């Protein structure tokens, strides 16, 4: 069985947890690229 890995930059996105797409994401790794928390749209950092 192949392990699925999704690398996202800065923050997790809604599609990573949506029922229709989450099964295709597998393990999610969020890479920090130095974007400050205060630069995020409201609520995005909590996903």
C-alpha positions in Angstrom: 0.0 0.0 0.0 1.3 3.4 -1.0 1.5 6.1 1.7 -0.1 9.4 0.7 1.5 12.6 1.9 0.4 16.2 1.2 2.7 19.1 1.9 1.0 22.4 2.3 2.7 25.7 2.8 2.0 28.0 5.7 -1.4 26.6 6.8 -3.9 23.8 6.2 -6.6 24.6 3.7 -10.3 23.8 3.8 -9.9 21.1 1.1 -7.6 19.2 3.5 -10.6 18.4 5.8 -13.5 18.5 3.3 -15.2 15.0 3.2 -14.9 14.8 -0.6 -11.1 15.5 -0.7 -9.7 14.6 2.7 -9.3 10.9 1.7 -6.9 11.9 -1.1 -4.7 14.0 1.1 -3.4 11.3 3.5 -1.0 12.6 6.0 -0.7 16.4 5.9 2.5 18.2 6.7 2.3 22.0 7.1 5.6 23.7 6.1 6.4 26.9 7.8 7.4 29.5 5.3 7.5 32.5 7.6 4.1 34.1 7.2 3.1 35.7 10.4 -0.2 34.7 12.1 -1.5 38.3 11.9 -1.3 38.1 8.1 -3.8 35.2 7.9 -7.4 35.8 7.0 -9.6 35.5 10.1 -10.2 31.9 11.1 -7.9 30.2 8.6 -5.2 29.4 11.2 -7.7 27.4 13.2 -8.3 24.8 10.5 
